[in-house]
């Protein structure tokens, strides 16, 4: 996933006109700036900030925008979205464990990881407030700078779960270990020769303990085959948040595989 965080030259700060950033981004044929065109501005430690609270986290944004920016915090399906707007114009969303924006980094607290993303709204260069809005988007760097100061924040990294942060799913063949982040969210249905993992009505994958049509055999445990059946995920009517979350749940099968390989009795194929 591409990294959108840029640092522009110090002359911008010395001039004190963040608005000049408006000439630095690329635009599409219609004249709108795309999310990938937004450049974040360099922030000194002396920049005054104000605090936006979202659950257990505090996000710090330049105080010069305190009176002109409005924030709205929404929690849904285990994720949190903080929407920043000005003059009834949406500027960007901060997405915590949700959405499909560009990755800013990973927050870690008490063994739990929170992915922080940003999704920028397209801006019209013909808007009289374009320079102001563009500078406010670019000031996301103030948020990043303070996250690194205040928390265990790995900039640019997308780490869904620590390898040791797992819970056990006992089966009649071998114990499976899945990210604790999804405990209580992902449902499992155990049978004698399989375990089905699902999220709501969506089947994520199935671990099978036999040779089965469509199964990829990972290896064997004390002579019993261990394989996986992964259905193709189609976005369909899923929201961006749902689609991204389900993909992460599917990809977390890697944790199961990694822990299988650590167990005596398992022989990789």
MARVODREN-475998 format. One line per field, with one value per residue: x, y, z of N, C-alpha, C in turn; residue number from 0. Coordinates in steps of 0.02 Angstrom, whole numbers, plus 32768, in hexadecimal, padded with zeros to 4 digits. Last residue first. Layout:
BEGIN
n.x = (X ...)
n.y = (Y ...)
n.z = (Z ...)
ca.x = (X ...)
ca.y = (Y ...)
ca.z = (Z ...)
c.x = (X ...)
c.y = (Y ...)
c.z = (Z ...)
n = (NUM ...)
END
This chain:
BEGIN
n.x = (80C6 80FF 80C6 80B1 80EF 80F8 80D5 80F2 8098 8028 804A 8042 7FBA 7F7B 7FAD 7F73 7EF4 7EE9 7EA9 7E25 7E27 7E42 7DCD 7D72 7D9A 7D82 7CF5 7CC6 7CF4 7CB1 7C25 7BE8 7BAA 7C3B 7CBA 7CDD 7D59 7D5F 7D82 7DF9 7E22 7EB2 7EEA 7F41 7F3A 7F8D 800D 801F 7FE2 8020 7FFC 7FA5 7F4B 7EC0 7E29 7DDB 7DA7 7E1A 7E63 7E51 7E2D 7E22 7DE7 7DA2 7D73 7CFF 7C5C 7BED 7B90 7C04 7C88 7CD3 7D23 7D11 7D72 7D69 7D47 7CE3 7CCE 7CAB 7CA3 7CBF 7CB9 7D07 7CF0 7D28 7DC7 7E19 7E88 7EC9 7EE1 7EE8 7F1B 7EDF 7F11 7EDA 7E67 7DF8 7E26 7E20 7E65 7EAA 7EE5 7F72 7FF0 8067 8068 7FF5 7F9D 7FAA 800A 804B 80AB 80B7 80F8 80C3 80B5 8091 8075 80A3 80F4 80A9 803C 8079 808F 800C 7FD2 801F 7FFD 7F89 7F98 7F60 7EDE 7EF9 7F27 7EB0 7E5F 7EA6 7EA0 7E12 7DB1 7D7D 7D93 7DDD 7E09 7DB1 7DE9 7DB6 7DE7 7E50 7E60 7ED6 7EE5 7F2C 7F0A 7F3B 7F5C 7F7B 7FCD 7FB8 7FC4 7FFD 7FD1 801A 7FF7 7FB4 7F7E 7EF3 7E53 7DEB 7D9E 7DEC 7E41 7E12 7E2A 7E04 7DD4 7DCA 7D6A 7CCB 7C89 7C52 7CC5 7D1A 7D3F 7D6D 7D36 7D6F 7D31 7D5A 7D19 7CB9 7C44 7C66 7C65 7C96 7CA9 7CD1 7D08 7D2E 7D93 7DA1 7DD8 7E51 7EBB 7F23 7F46 7F55 7F2B 7F36 7ED1 7ECD 7E6D 7E04 7D8F 7DD7 7DEB 7E58 7EA9 7F18 7FBC 8044 80E6 8162 818F 8150 8126 810D 8075 804C 7FF7 7F8C 7F7C 7F2D 7EAE 7EB5 7E63 7E13 7E1B 7DFC 7E6D 7EBC 7F59 7FD9 800E 8042 7FF7 7FD1 8030 8017 7FD8 802E 8095 810D 818B 81BD 8177 81AB 8230 8244 81E1 817A 816B 80DD 8088 8050 8081 801D 802A)
n.y = (7A37 7A28 79D1 79D1 79A0 7A34 7AD1 7B35 7B2A 7B61 7BE6 7C04 7BE8 7C4A 7CBB 7CB3 7CD7 7D5C 7D6E 7D72 7DEA 7E43 7E33 7E68 7EF0 7F17 7F05 7F5C 7FD9 7FE1 7F6E 7EF7 7ECD 7E9A 7E60 7DB7 7D44 7C96 7C2C 7BBB 7B36 7ADE 7A4E 79C8 7917 78C3 78AA 790E 7973 79B5 7A37 7A7E 7A6C 7AC0 7A7D 7A52 79C2 7988 7924 796D 79D4 7A82 7B20 7B99 7C49 7C9E 7CB9 7D2D 7D55 7D70 7D1A 7C7A 7BE2 7B38 7AAC 79F6 7978 7989 7A3D 7AE0 7B7E 7C23 7CD0 7D67 7DA4 7D5A 7D8C 7DD9 7DED 7D77 7D12 7C62 7BBF 7B1A 7A78 79E9 7991 79C3 7A68 7B08 7B98 7C1B 7CBB 7D2E 7D83 7D6B 7DBB 7E42 7E7A 7ECE 7F4B 7FAA 803F 80C9 80D2 808F 80C7 80CF 8182 8206 8215 81DF 8235 82AB 8291 8278 82F7 8341 830C 8345 83B6 839F 83CB 8452 8472 845F 84C2 8536 8526 8528 8585 8592 850C 84D7 845F 83FF 8367 82CE 82A1 821D 81B4 815D 80E9 8083 7FF2 7FBD 7F2D 7F04 7F07 7F88 7FCD 8016 804F 805E 80CD 80FC 80BC 8101 80AA 8056 8028 8007 8026 80C5 814A 81EF 823E 82EA 8351 838A 8423 8478 84BD 8426 8388 82E3 8255 81C3 8123 8083 7FDA 7F83 7FB1 805A 8101 81A1 824A 82DB 8384 8417 84A9 8529 852D 84E7 8504 8522 84AC 8415 8386 82E7 826D 81EB 8156 810D 816D 81F5 82A4 831C 83AD 8421 846C 84CE 849F 8477 8412 8430 83D1 83D5 8398 831F 832D 82D5 827C 8213 8248 82CB 8362 8385 839A 8337 82EB 82FD 8338 8341 83CA 8449 84B7 84B8 84E2 8562 8560 8573 85E4 85FF 8600 8596 852C 852D 8514 848D 8427 839D 82F4 8284 81F3 818A 80F0 806C 7FC4)
n.z = (80D6 8180 8202 82AF 831D 8378 832D 82D6 8271 82AE 82AF 8226 820E 825A 821C 81A0 81B0 819C 8126 8155 819B 8133 80E8 8144 8145 80C2 80BD 8120 80EC 8074 8079 8003 7F93 7F44 7F5A 7F76 7F96 7F80 800D 8033 8093 80C5 8127 8161 8179 81FA 822A 8289 8214 8179 8106 80BB 802A 7FFC 7FB9 7F52 7FA7 8027 809A 813E 8192 816A 8188 8121 8123 8129 80F9 8136 818F 820D 81DC 8201 81EA 8210 8219 820F 823E 829E 82AA 82E7 82B3 82EF 82C7 82F1 836D 83CF 8397 834A 8398 83A3 8315 8341 833D 835C 838E 8333 8336 836E 83A8 83F7 83DB 843D 8404 8408 83FA 83C0 8350 8352 82C2 8254 8223 81BA 81C6 81C5 8269 82F3 8395 842D 8447 843D 83CD 8367 836C 8342 82BA 828D 829C 8247 81CC 81A9 8161 80E5 80FD 810C 808D 8047 807B 804F 7FC5 7FAB 7FB6 7F38 7EC9 7E66 7E92 7F00 7F4B 7F92 8037 806C 80ED 814D 81D7 824D 82A6 8340 83A3 844B 84B9 84ED 844E 83BC 831B 827E 81F1 8183 80EA 8096 80AD 80C7 8167 8208 8272 825F 81F5 81DA 8145 810D 80ED 80BF 80E2 813D 8161 816E 81C1 81E2 8237 826D 828C 82C8 82D6 8305 82C4 82DF 8317 82EB 8308 82B3 82BA 825F 825B 8289 8305 82F2 82A3 82F7 8333 82D9 833F 8383 83CC 843D 8460 848D 8437 8408 8417 83E5 8420 83CD 83CC 838F 8368 8393 8345 829D 8213 8165 811F 80A1 8008 7F9E 7F38 7F5B 7F4B 7ECD 7EA7 7E0C 7D86 7D30 7D23 7DC6 7E08 7E87 7EF0 7F05 7F16 7F99 7FEE 8010 808A 80EE 8108 8145 8117 815D 8126 80A3 80B0 80C4 8053 808D 8096 808B 8094 8055 8015 7FD5 8000)
ca.x = (80C9 80E9 80F8 809C 80BF 8115 80C0 8119 80DD 802A 8049 8081 7FEF 7F6D 7FBD 7FBC 7F00 7F01 7EF2 7E3C 7E17 7E72 7E0E 7D6E 7D9B 7DC6 7D22 7CB9 7D09 7CFA 7C42 7C0D 7B89 7BF2 7CA5 7CC5 7D31 7D6E 7D56 7DED 7DF7 7E88 7EE4 7F26 7F41 7F4B 7FF4 8021 7FEF 7FFC 802A 7FDC 7F67 7F09 7E54 7DE4 7DA7 7DD8 7E69 7E4B 7E5C 7E0A 7E20 7D95 7D9A 7D43 7C8D 7C25 7B7B 7BBF 7C79 7CA4 7D29 7CFD 7D5D 7D6F 7D7D 7D19 7CB5 7CD8 7C76 7CD9 7C9A 7D06 7CD8 7CE5 7DA1 7DDA 7E64 7E99 7EEB 7ECF 7F25 7EEC 7EFB 7F10 7EA6 7E07 7E04 7E2E 7E28 7EAB 7EBD 7F45 7FAE 805A 8066 8035 7F9E 7F68 8010 8007 80A5 80BA 80E2 80F1 8099 80BA 8064 8076 810B 80EB 8032 8066 80C7 803E 7FB5 8020 8040 7F84 7FAA 7FA8 7EEB 7EDC 7F55 7EEA 7E4D 7E99 7EE1 7E3C 7DD1 7DA1 7D73 7DBA 7E39 7DAA 7DDD 7DCE 7DB1 7E46 7E3F 7EB8 7EE4 7F14 7F22 7F08 7F70 7F4A 7FD0 7FA1 7FB7 7FFD 7FD4 7FFB 8021 7FE1 7F95 7F3B 7E7E 7E1C 7DA9 7DB5 7E2C 7E34 7E08 7E34 7DC1 7DE7 7DB0 7CF2 7CAD 7C27 7C92 7D1D 7D1E 7D80 7D2E 7D6E 7D41 7D49 7D45 7CFD 7C60 7C3B 7C7C 7C63 7CC4 7C9A 7D16 7CFC 7D89 7D86 7D97 7E20 7E7F 7F0C 7F16 7F6B 7F26 7F47 7EF1 7ECA 7EA3 7E3E 7D9A 7DB1 7DE9 7E1A 7E9F 7EDF 7F8A 800E 80A3 8145 8177 8181 810C 813C 80A5 8049 8037 7F92 7FA0 7F75 7EC7 7EA6 7E9F 7E0E 7E34 7DC4 7E59 7EA4 7F10 7FC2 7FEF 8070 8013 7F9E 8031 803C 7FAE 8020 8059 80D0 815D 81D9 816C 8163 821C 823E 821D 818D 8182 8117 80A2 803E 8088 804B 8000)
ca.y = (7A15 7A50 79CB 79EC 7974 79F1 7A99 7B33 7B18 7B19 7BC2 7C0F 7BC1 7C03 7CB0 7CAB 7C8F 7D47 7D6D 7D3B 7DAC 7E3C 7E22 7E21 7EC7 7F19 7EE2 7F14 7FC1 7FE0 7FB0 7F05 7F03 7E9D 7E9B 7DE9 7D79 7CD8 7C44 7C03 7B49 7B1A 7A79 7A09 7951 78DB 7880 78C7 7973 7982 7A06 7AA2 7A48 7AC3 7A8D 7A9A 79E7 79A1 7937 7935 79A1 7A3D 7AF4 7B5B 7C10 7CB7 7C85 7D23 7D23 7D7B 7D5D 7CA7 7C25 7B6E 7AE7 7A39 797D 7959 79FA 7AA6 7B44 7BE3 7C95 7D2E 7DC3 7D74 7D61 7DC4 7E28 7D88 7D52 7C97 7BFF 7B50 7ABB 7A14 797E 797D 7A3B 7AC0 7B77 7BD5 7C91 7CFE 7D97 7D48 7D73 7E27 7E57 7EC1 7F0E 7F8F 7FF7 80A6 80F5 807D 80CF 80A0 813A 81F4 822F 81C3 81EE 82A4 82A6 8243 82BD 8352 82FC 8302 83BA 8393 8385 842E 8478 8435 847C 852A 8529 84EE 8570 85CB 8523 8516 8496 8422 83AF 82F3 82B4 8263 81B7 819D 80FA 80C7 800D 7FE4 7F5B 7F09 7ECC 7F4D 7FDA 7FDA 805E 8031 80A6 812A 80AB 80F6 80E2 8040 804F 8004 7FE1 809B 8109 81C3 8210 82A7 8354 8353 83FF 8442 84DF 846E 83B1 8329 827E 8209 8154 80C8 800D 7F7B 7F6F 802A 80BD 816D 8208 82AF 833D 83F2 8462 8520 854E 84D0 84EE 8558 84D7 845A 83A9 832E 8284 8233 817B 8111 8132 81C0 8262 82FB 8364 8411 843D 84C5 84AC 84B2 83FF 8438 83EF 83CB 83CD 8336 832B 82FD 82BA 8206 823C 8288 8342 8371 83D0 8363 8315 82D7 833A 8333 8389 8411 84AF 84A9 849B 8559 855F 852D 85DF 85FE 8631 85D8 853D 8534 8558 84B7 844B 83D2 832E 82A6 8227 81CC 811E 80A4 8000)
ca.z = (8097 8147 81CD 826F 82FE 836C 8357 8314 8262 829E 82EE 824B 81ED 8266 8262 81A4 81B0 81DE 8125 812A 81BE 816A 80CB 8132 8182 80DD 808E 8124 812E 8074 807F 803F 7FB7 7F3F 7F7F 7F47 7FB3 7F64 7FD7 8037 805B 80CA 80EC 8176 814D 81E2 81F4 829E 825C 81A0 8122 80D9 8063 7FF6 7FF2 7F5A 7F68 8013 8053 810E 81A9 8164 8194 8145 810B 811F 8109 8108 815D 81F8 81F7 81DD 8206 81E3 8240 81F4 820E 82AA 829C 82E4 82B9 82D7 82E4 82C3 832F 83DB 83C5 832C 8381 83D8 8335 8315 8360 832E 83A2 834A 8316 837E 837A 83FB 83C4 8428 8430 83E8 8412 83FF 8346 8367 8302 8270 824A 81BF 81CD 8185 822D 82BE 8352 8407 844A 8474 840D 8374 837B 8388 82E5 828C 82BF 828E 81E7 81C8 81A7 80EE 80F0 8145 80C5 8037 8086 8096 7FE7 7F9C 7FF4 7F53 7F07 7E57 7E8F 7EC0 7F4E 7F58 8009 805B 80AC 813C 8190 8241 8266 831E 836E 8415 848E 8512 8495 83E5 8363 82AE 821D 81A5 812D 8098 809D 8095 812B 81D8 8267 828F 81FB 81FB 817B 810F 80DA 80DB 80AE 8124 8138 8177 818E 81E8 81FB 8282 8258 82D9 82BB 831F 82B6 82BE 8323 82E1 8317 82C6 82BA 8286 824C 8245 82FC 8324 8281 82CA 8356 82E3 82FE 838B 838F 8436 843F 84B9 8460 83E6 8437 83D1 8426 83F9 83B5 83C0 834D 83B2 8388 82D3 8251 819C 812A 80E6 802A 7FDA 7F29 7F59 7F8F 7EE4 7EC1 7E52 7DB1 7D43 7CEB 7D8E 7E02 7E44 7EE4 7F04 7ED4 7F68 7FDD 7FD2 804E 80DC 80DE 816D 80FA 816A 816B 80AE 809F 80FF 8067 805E 80BE 806F 80BF 803D 804D 7FCE 8000)
c.x = (8103 80F2 80DE 80D6 80A6 80DE 80E2 810A 8109 8072 8045 8083 8031 7FA6 7FB1 7FD1 7F4B 7F07 7F10 7E89 7E2E 7E67 7E42 7DAF 7D9C 7DCC 7D69 7CEA 7D00 7D14 7C8E 7C26 7BAD 7BD6 7C59 7CA8 7D1E 7D3E 7D6C 7DC0 7DE5 7E61 7EB7 7F26 7F21 7F54 7FB0 7FFF 7FE8 8010 8002 8012 7FA5 7F27 7E9D 7E12 7DAE 7DDD 7E22 7E58 7E53 7E42 7E05 7DD6 7D89 7D70 7CD2 7C54 7BB3 7BAA 7C34 7C9D 7CFC 7D02 7D4E 7D5D 7D84 7D54 7CEF 7CB1 7CA1 7CA6 7CBA 7CE9 7CD2 7CC7 7D5E 7DB0 7E1F 7E6F 7EB4 7ED6 7F18 7EF1 7F0F 7EF2 7EE0 7E4A 7E17 7E07 7E37 7E66 7EB8 7F19 7F79 8013 8055 8031 7FE5 7F6A 7FCE 800B 805B 80B1 80EB 80D8 80CF 809C 809B 806C 80E3 8106 8075 8054 80B6 8077 7FE9 8004 8045 7FC7 7F9D 7FBD 7F34 7EE3 7F3B 7F1D 7E89 7E8A 7EDA 7E7D 7E01 7DC7 7D9D 7D95 7E19 7DDA 7DDA 7DBB 7DD0 7E0C 7E2E 7E9B 7EC9 7F1B 7F02 7F26 7F33 7F61 7FA0 7F9D 7F9B 7FF4 7FD2 8007 7FF8 8010 7FC5 7F51 7EC8 7E49 7DDF 7DC9 7DEE 7E17 7E31 7E0E 7E00 7DCA 7DD1 7D39 7CD8 7C47 7C63 7CEB 7D26 7D5F 7D40 7D6D 7D3B 7D5E 7D2D 7D2F 7CA9 7C61 7C4A 7C83 7C8B 7CB6 7CD9 7D0D 7D54 7D7A 7D78 7DDB 7E46 7ECB 7EFC 7F34 7F37 7F4E 7EFA 7EF1 7E96 7E77 7DD4 7DBF 7DBD 7E1B 7E5A 7ECF 7F4F 7FD8 806F 80FE 8153 8163 8143 8123 80CF 8081 802F 7FD7 7FAD 7F9D 7F12 7EC3 7E8C 7E50 7E2D 7DDB 7E23 7E8A 7EFC 7F76 7FDC 8051 803D 7FBA 8002 8043 7FD6 7FF9 8051 8091 811C 81AB 8184 8155 81D3 8226 820F 81C2 8198 812D 80E0 805E 807E 8048 802C)
c.y = (7A30 7A2A 79F1 79E9 798E 79C5 7A58 7AF5 7B14 7B02 7B77 7BE8 7BC7 7BD8 7C67 7C9E 7C81 7CFC 7D57 7D35 7D6F 7DFC 7E17 7E0A 7E7D 7EEE 7EDF 7EED 7F75 7FC4 7FAA 7F4E 7F14 7EDA 7EA2 7E24 7DAC 7D0C 7C88 7C19 7B92 7B23 7AB4 7A37 7990 7918 7895 789B 792B 7987 79D2 7A73 7A6C 7AA3 7A90 7AAE 7A32 79C6 794A 7950 7962 7A0D 7AAC 7B35 7BD3 7C81 7C9F 7CED 7D11 7D43 7D70 7CE9 7C53 7BB1 7B1E 7A6E 79C2 7963 79CA 7A66 7B05 7BAC 7C56 7CF1 7D8D 7D96 7D81 7D98 7E15 7DC5 7D64 7CDA 7C37 7B92 7AEE 7A58 79A7 7966 79F3 7A9A 7B2C 7BBD 7C4B 7CDC 7D6D 7D55 7D4E 7DDB 7E41 7EA2 7F00 7F4A 7FE3 805B 80CB 809B 80C1 809E 8110 81A9 8211 81D9 81CD 825D 829A 8253 8286 8318 830E 82EF 8379 8393 8374 83E2 8451 8437 844E 84E1 851B 84ED 8535 85BA 855C 8532 84D9 845E 83CD 833D 82DA 826D 8200 8198 8141 80D7 8052 8003 7F7D 7F3D 7ECD 7F0F 7F9C 7FEE 801D 8048 807B 8103 80E1 80EB 80CF 8079 8033 802B 7FDD 8054 80DB 8182 81F0 827F 8310 8357 83C9 841C 84AC 848E 83FB 8350 82C7 8233 819A 80F6 8052 7FAE 7F68 7FEA 808B 8129 81D5 8269 8316 83A8 8444 84D7 8540 84EE 84DC 8545 850F 8488 83F2 834E 82D0 8247 81C5 813B 813B 8180 8232 82B4 834F 83C7 843C 8497 849D 84C1 8439 8422 83F4 83F0 83BF 8369 8343 82F5 82E4 8246 8232 827E 82FE 8354 83C1 839C 8347 8307 8310 8334 8380 83D0 8471 84A0 848B 8510 8553 8529 8599 85FA 8636 860F 8584 854B 8563 84FE 847E 83FD 8363 82DE 8247 8205 8165 80D3 803E)
c.z = (806D 8106 8191 823D 82BB 834E 8343 833F 82A0 8295 82E4 828C 8213 824B 8275 81EC 81B4 81E5 8167 812C 8196 8191 8101 8112 8172 811B 80AA 80F9 8134 80B6 807E 803F 7FF8 7F63 7F7F 7F6F 7F7E 7F82 7FBF 7FFE 8063 808B 80F8 8139 816C 81B6 81D8 826A 8274 81E9 8147 80F2 807B 8033 7FDF 7F93 7F75 7FD1 803C 80C8 817F 8177 8195 814C 8136 8101 80F8 8121 812C 81C9 81DF 8203 81DE 8208 820D 8227 81EE 827C 82A8 82D5 82B0 82E3 82C6 82E7 82F8 839F 83D5 835A 8367 83C5 8367 8339 832E 8355 836D 835E 8333 8361 838E 83C6 83C4 8412 8412 841C 83F0 8419 8386 8365 8312 82B5 826D 81E1 81D6 8189 81EE 827C 831E 83C1 8429 847D 8448 83B7 838B 839B 832F 82BC 82C4 82B7 8230 81E6 81CD 8136 80FD 813B 8102 8070 807A 80A3 8032 7FC4 7FE9 7F94 7F24 7E93 7E80 7EC0 7F07 7F5F 7FCE 802B 809E 80F5 8187 81F7 825C 82DF 834F 83E3 8454 84E5 84B5 842E 8389 82F5 824D 81D3 8148 80E0 809F 8080 80FE 819A 823A 828A 8228 8209 8198 8149 80D7 80C0 80D0 80EA 8118 8148 81A0 81B0 820A 8243 8276 82A0 82CE 8304 82CA 82B0 8304 82EB 8312 82CE 82D1 8282 827B 8233 82B8 8318 82B2 82A7 8329 82FF 830A 8346 8394 83F7 843E 849D 848F 840C 8410 83EE 840E 83F1 83E4 83A3 8382 839A 83AA 8315 8285 81DA 8167 80F1 8071 7FF8 7F67 7F4C 7F8E 7F28 7EDB 7E68 7DFA 7D6F 7CFD 7D59 7DC7 7E42 7E9C 7EF1 7ECD 7F22 7FA4 7FC0 800F 809B 80C7 8145 8121 814F 817A 80F5 80AA 80EF 809E 807C 808C 809E 80A0 8063 8034 8009 8000)
n = (268 267 266 265 264 263 262 261 260 259 258 257 256 255 254 253 252 251 250 249 248 247 246 245 244 243 242 241 240 239 238 237 236 235 234 233 232 231 230 229 228 227 226 225 224 223 222 221 220 219 218 217 216 215 214 213 212 211 210 209 208 207 206 205 204 203 202 201 200 199 198 197 196 195 194 193 192 191 190 189 188 187 186 185 184 183 182 181 180 179 178 177 176 175 174 173 172 171 170 169 168 167 166 165 164 163 162 161 160 159 158 157 156 155 154 153 152 151 150 149 148 147 146 145 144 143 142 141 140 139 138 137 136 135 134 133 132 131 130 129 128 127 126 125 124 123 122 121 120 119 118 117 116 115 114 113 112 111 110 109 108 107 106 105 104 103 102 101 100 99 98 97 96 95 94 93 92 91 90 89 88 87 86 85 84 83 82 81 80 79 78 77 76 75 74 73 72 71 70 69 68 67 66 65 64 63 62 61 60 59 58 57 56 55 54 53 52 51 50 49 48 47 46 45 44 43 42 41 40 39 38 37 36 35 34 33 32 31 30 29 28 27 26 25 24 23 22 21 20 19 18 17 16 15 14 13 12 11 10 9 8 7 6 5 4 3 2 1 0)
END
